[in-house]
Amino acid sequence: MPRDYFELGKRRTSVRIEAVAGVTTFLTMAYIIFVNPSILSAAGMDKQALIIVTCVVSGVMSILTGLLANAPIAMAPGMGLNAFLAFTLVLGGQITWQVALGVVFLSGLLCWGLTLLGLRKRLVEAIPASLVSAISVGIGLFITFIGLQDLGLIVNNDETLVCAGPLTGKVAIGLCGLLLMMFLSIKKVRGALLIGMLFSTALAIVTGLAQRPTGIVSLDFDIRAVALQLDIAGALQWSLFGHIFALMFIDMFDSIGTLVACCHEANMVDERGTIKGLDRLLQIDAAASMLGAALGTSSIASYIESASGIAEGGRTGLTAVVTGLCFLAATLFVPLVAVVPKCATAPALIMVGLFMMKEIKRIDFANMEEAFPSFIIMVMTALSYSISRGLAFGFISFVLIKVAAGRAREVKPTMWVIAILSLAFVTMDRLQAVIAWFN
């Protein structure tokens, strides 16, 4: 029975709550079904095949995460990771997309090896409590920023980088959905975010600001154009090792940030603050990238949008299973999934950001040695538009401040490793220039 297998009673949840949470997570991250193929097709890959692969990989890995780790964490091709493959490796590095998929596979294999050795878990557990809370807050700000952009409240500005956008019809619809979500949350109505998204979608269709579905069912499941096309042998060349490690760092820091934030939100921690089942989650995360490369897509990552389902009460793997089933169903109903506009999902992201801000009370701002790195993580995660870079700058500053304060002995050995890896990550694009200078 699902109740016993997923320990619903022990975690104080129910099948209905988990189902609503799973659907909510799916709706907030369903954009990947269309965005991922759009990005990767720029590298010359078949877009139609990529749509199906994105749905299948996201569905299978989310279900496996739910069944094997009993965690409400959904997985899908990572944003930023797909751009790295298309624009850095293929278009910038002048290699074929088949070789680029080989790079993705090898980076996943490297992550998997570190996980089996227990190194990735030790990396997570070495992070101080204040920095862990800062990760949650920083990602909350990042999600809010994405939501504001998707809604159109924040737009590009050449002079100030960003500015407030005009009050368009879509913005108005999104704000109506946001107000409904807040009202229902105040009244403690379960499924508040999902109800708000459905309301905004219906309103957008009625007012003509969202397209009606062009069809209901699509039966085109041919993925041969991209599946099993990776070139691992071609990726095993010295000039690509830097890219393999760079991709590993990006995936590792993004996954660590997401898992730490979401697992704490889902109360998946013991009395010492250690994440329960972290080893298994990290193993699944690493194996997912290898599967993704084999089927023809970029690195698979734990999705921070899982926080939207957690905010709706999702506490077990049943949430991830429901999300995965929705992705698999989406292979049939791509025309219907496309109906949900950004002005409907953006308010949910803003609400999730609000929910994650509560972790800020756990940061000891009286202790400057932890307050400043925490502040850097929060600010840089949002403003650099990168979870991995926000974490990297925060970890580096933590170690530097401890050294400057004469407290270097207080830094755990694993934290030194994290700082060194972080420094390597943020300077990766300059390493080749440094090597060339020495030669």
N, C-alpha and C positions, 0 to 999 in steps of 0.2 A: 504493500500500500504506500502511496506517495507520502502520507502523513508520517509513517514510521521511517521510511527510507531517508527522507529529508529532515527529519527531526522537527517537524512543524510545531508540535506542542512545546518542545524544549526551548525553541527560539521564539515562542509567543507569536505565531503567525498562523495563517490558514491558507487553504488552496485558493480561495477567492482573492485574498490579498496578494499572494504570489503571482496569480494570473494577471491581475491588473498591473502589478509592478513590471512583469515581463513584457506586456504589451506596451507599457509606457516607455520602457527602455528601448524597445524596437522602434517606436515612432520617433524618438529623439535622435536615433542614430540611423534611421532608414535612408537618410540622405546619402550615405556611403554607397548605396546601390547605384546611384547615378553619378556621384562625384568621382569615385574611384575609377570607373571605366573612362570617364572624360579625361582624367589626368593621364592615365596609362596609355590611352589611345594616341596621345601626343608622341609617344615613343614608337609608334607604328604597330601597336598591338590591336587585334580585332575587338572593336567595342561591344558588339553584340555578345560575343563569347565571354567577355569580361563581366558583363552584367550578371550572367548566370553563375560564373565562377565566384563572383563577390557574394552572391546570395548563398551558394552552397557552402563555401568555406566559412562564412560567418555563422551559418546555421549549425554546421557540424561541430565547429570548435566551441561555440557557445553551449551546445548540448553536452559535449564532453566535459566542459568545465563544470557544468551543473551536476552531472552524474558522478564525476570522479573526485571533485573537490568540494561539492556541496556549497558553492559560493555563488552569490548573485552577480557574477561578473560576466559580461558579454564580450565577445571577441570579434574582430573584423579587421580588414586591411587598414593599417594605421595612416592617418593623415600626416603628412610630412614625410613619412616613410615612402609613400607612393610617389610623392614629388621628387624625393631623392633618387629613386630609380629612374624616373622619366627624364628629369631635367639635369641632374648631376651626372648620373652614370651614362645614360644613352645619348642625350643631346649635348651634354657638356663634355663627357669623357670619350665620345665618339666610339662607343662599343655597341654591339647588337643587343636587343632586348633579351635575347636568349642567354647571352653571357651575363647580363645584368641579373637575370633570375638565378643564375648560378652563384652570383655574389650574395644574393639574398639567402639562398640555401646554406652557403658556407657560414654566413654570419649567424644564422639560426643554429647551425651545428655547434658553433663556438659557444653560443649562449647556453645551449643544452649541456655541453661539457662542463662549463662553469657551475651549472646548477647541480649536476650529479656530484661534483666535488664539494658541494655545499657552500661554495664561495658567494653565490648570489644571495643566499639567505643571510649569511654573515654580514654582507654589505648592508642589507636592510636593517638588521638588528643592531648595527653599530651606530645608527643615526640617532642623535639625542632627541628626547621627547618634544622639546620646543620646536625643533626643526621638522619633526613629523607633523605637528599641528600646522606649522607654516606651509607645509606642502599642501595640506587640505585647503587652507585659506587661499593660497596662491592659485591652485587649480580652480577654486570657486570663482576667483576674480577673472581667471582666464575664460572659464565657461560663460560668465556674465558678459565679458567683452565680445565673445563670439555671438552670443544671443542678441546683443545690442546691434552688432553689425548685420546679422541675418535679418533682424527686424527692420533695419534702415534708420534707427535712431542715431547711430554713429556711422559716419561716412568718411571717405578719404578727403584730405585737404592738403594741397601742395605746400602751403605755408606752415601749417600747424600739425601736419601729419593726419590728424583726425579732427572732426568737428561734429556738432549736432546736425542731423539730417532734417529734411523737410517733413511736415506732417502729411503724408500721403494716405491714400485709402488703405493700403496694406499695413502701414504703421498703425492706423486707427484700429483696424481689425485685430492686430497683434496686441495692442494695448487693452482692448476689450477682453481678449482672452486672458491676458495677464491679470486684469482686475478680477475676473471670474475665478481664476486659480487662487488668488490671494483670499478672496471671500470664502471660497470653499475650504481653504486651508485653515482659516480662522475658525470656521465652524467644525473643523476636524472631520471633513468628509473624505472618505477613502476614494482614491482615484481622481483627486482634484486636478492633477496635471493632465491626465488623460481626458477628462471631461472638457477641460479648457481647450485642449488641442482639437478635439472633435467639434466643439462649438465654433472655433475660429475657422476650421476647414469648411464647415457648412456655410458660415457667413461669407467666406471668400468665394465659394462657388455660386451662392445666390446673387452676390453683387457683381459677378463676372470677373473678379480679380484672381480667380483660380480656374484652370481649365477643367472641364468635365472629362471624365475618362474616355479615351478613344476606343476602348474595348474593355473586356473583362478578363479574358484568359489568353495567355500566350503559351504555345507548346513548342517553342524553339529552344531546345536544350543542348545544341551542338557546341561543345567547348574544345573540339580538337584543334582549333586554330591557335590556342595558347597552352593547353594542357600538355604536360610531359614534353615541353619544348626547351626546358632549361639546359644550359651548357655549362656543366660543372667543371669539366676539363679546361674550357676556355677561360674560366674565372680563376684558375690556379696559375696565375702569373704575377710576378713580383710587383708590377705597376698597379695591381688591383688590391693588394693586401691592405693598403691604407684605407681604401673604400670599404673593405670587409670589416675592418676594425671600427671605422666611423659609423657604419650602419649598426654594428653590434652595440656601440655606446649609445646611440640614439634610442634603439629599441630597449636597451637595458634600463636607461634612466626614465624613459617614458613609462615603461611597465612598472618599475619600482614606485614611481610617483603615483600612478593610477591605483595600483594594488594597495599601497599604504593608505591612501586617502579613502578609497571605497571600503576597504576592510574595516577601518576604524569607524566609518559611518555606519556600517552594518553590524557593529558590535562583535566582530569576529576576532576579538583579542582576549587574552587571558588577564589575570590579575597583575602580571608584570608588564602588560602592554605589548606582548608578543603576538603576532598574527597567527591564528590557528590554521594549520594546513598550508603554510606559505610555501614549503618545499614542493608540494604537489602542484600548486598554482603556478609556480615558476617553471616547473617541468612542462606543464601543458602549454604555457606561453611560448617557451622556446621551441617545442615540437610543432606548434602552430605555424611558425614562420617557415619551417621546412616543408610542411604540407602545402602552404600557400604558394611557395615557389614552384613546387611540383605541379600544382594545378594551373599555374600561370598568373599569379598576382604578387604584389609586393608583400613585405613583412606583415604578419598578423600580430596585432597587439591587443592588450586588455583595454577596453574602451571606458574613458572617464564618464561617458554618457550613462554608464551603468548606475551612476549616482542618482539619476532621475528615478529609476526603478526602486533604488534603496530609499529614496525620499518618500516614495509611495508605500513603504512598508516591507519591501522585499528583503528577506533575511536569509534565504536558503538557495540551494542550487535549482530549485523548481522555477525561480524567477529566470535564471539563465536558460533553462530548458524551454520555457515558454517563448522567450526571445528567439532562441534558435529555431523553434518550430515556425515562428512567424517569418523568419528569413527564408526557410525552406518553402513555406507557402508562397512567399513573394516570387519565387521562380515561376509560379503559375499566374500570379496576379500582378505582374509588373505594371500594367496600365492603371490599376486601382491604387497601388502604392504611390505612384507618381502624382496622385491628386493632392496629397497632403503638402501644402506649401510651407515655405520657410516662416511665413508670418504666423503659422500655427505652432511650429516646433520651437521657434525662438523664445517665446515667453516661458516655456518649460525650462530652457537652459538658464534663463535669468533667475527663475525660482530656485533651481538647483544651486546656483551660485550663492543665493541668499542662505539656503540651508547649510551650505558648507562653511559659511563665515563664522558660525558659532564656535568653531575650533580656535578662534583667535583668543578666547579667554584662557586657553591652556598655555599660552606663550608667556614666559616670565620676562616682561619688558623691564623689570628692575635689574636684571642681569644683562648688561650690555654685551657680554661675550656670546650670549645666545640670542639676544634681541636683534642685534644688527644682522647676523646671517639669516635669521628668520625673516626680517624685513626685506633683505635682498631677494630671498626666494619668492616671497609674495609679489614683490614689484616686478622682478625680472621675468617671472613665469608669465604674467599677464602682458607686460609691455614688449617682451621679446617675441611674443606669440609662440613660445616653445616651452613645454614642461621640462624637457631635458636640459636646456640651457639655463633655465631658472634654478634648477636643482644644482647644476654644476657650479654656477657662480656662488650660490649659497654655501656649498660644501667647501669650496676653496677659501672663501672669506672666513669660515668658522675656524679652519686650521690656522690660517695666517694670524687671526686675532689671538688665538690661544698661544701661538709662538711669541707674538709681540708682547703679550701680557706675562710672559715667563711661565706659562702653564702648559708647555708642550707635553709634559708627562701625563696630563689628563686626557690627551687625545688617544683613543683606542687605536691599536695597530691597524685594525680594519678600516678605521676612519682615515688613516693616512693613505691607505690604498685607494679609498674612494676619492680623496682629494687629488691624488696623482692621476687617476683615471679621468677625473673631471677636467684637470688641466690639459691632459692629452686630448680630451674631447673638444674643448673650446679652442685649442690651437691646432687642431688636425689640418685645417686648410693652409696652415703656414709651415707645416713640417717639411714638405717637399722643398720649399724655398730655403729653409734652414740647412737641410741636407746638401742642397746644391751649393750653398755658401761655403760649407766646410770642404766640399770637394774642389 
